[in-house]
Amino acid sequence: MIKKLTLTCQMGRLEEKVENVRIINPFLISVNSNGKPRRCDDLRFVNGYLSSPMFKMQSLGGDVPNVVHNGDELFTRDLEKAF
């Protein structure tokens, strides 16, 4: 178990707070050529604990009717420059 130590200063008095931390994900800030900063989280440790089921969709015409049913609601989201 990792201990997180936080120091805060309130009214001229330094206070120490210790908390148990289960996972700490490192991140970095990457700046593109236009100068726009992007936060990049390193989730490789967490990904190691997630299941990765293997599946193959042969064709939309054959597979979509098995997945999508009348009354289902769908939505899409277009993430710009997501990876």
ZAMARGU-4260 file (C-alpha; in steps of 0.2 Angstrom, whole numbers, plus 5000, padded with zeros to 4 digits):
<rodrens>
0) 5000/5000/5000 | 5007/5017/4995 | 5005/5031/5007 | 5001/5049/5001 | 5008/5063/5011
5) 5000/5080/5009 | 5006/5095/5017 | 4995/5110/5019 | 4997/5127/5027 | 4983/5135/5035
10) 4984/5151/5046 | 5003/5149/5047 | 5002/5131/5053 | 5009/5117/5043 | 4997/5102/5043
15) 5002/5084/5038 | 4989/5072/5031 | 4992/5054/5026 | 4980/5044/5015 | 4981/5026/5008
20) 4982/5027/4990 | 4978/5011/4979 | 4984/5017/4962 | 4994/5032/4956 | 4994/5035/4937
25) 5008/5045/4930 | 5004/5058/4918 | 5013/5071/4907 | 5009/5087/4898 | 5013/5087/4879
30) 5013/5103/4869 | 5009/5102/4851 | 5017/5112/4837 | 5003/5126/4839 | 5008/5127/4858
35) 4992/5119/4864 | 4995/5108/4880 | 4987/5091/4881 | 4987/5080/4897 | 4992/5062/4893
40) 4988/5049/4906 | 4999/5033/4907 | 4986/5019/4911 | 4997/5004/4907 | 4996/4998/4925
45) 4977/4998/4925 | 4975/4991/4908 | 4985/4975/4914 | 4970/4972/4926 | 4956/4974/4913
50) 4949/4960/4902 | 4952/4961/4884 | 4939/4950/4876 | 4943/4944/4858 | 4929/4946/4845
55) 4927/4948/4827 | 4914/4956/4817 | 4913/4948/4800 | 4900/4960/4792 | 4888/4973/4798
60) 4873/4965/4790 | 4876/4949/4799 | 4882/4955/4816 | 4872/4971/4819 | 4855/4962/4820
65) 4862/4951/4834 | 4868/4966/4844 | 4855/4980/4841 | 4837/4977/4845 | 4821/4988/4843
70) 4820/5001/4856 | 4839/5002/4859 | 4846/5019/4860 | 4863/5023/4852 | 4874/5038/4853
75) 4890/5043/4845 | 4904/5055/4850 | 4918/5061/4838 | 4934/5064/4848 | 4946/5076/4839
80) 4963/5068/4839 | 4959/5055/4851 | 4971/5040/4852
</rodrens>
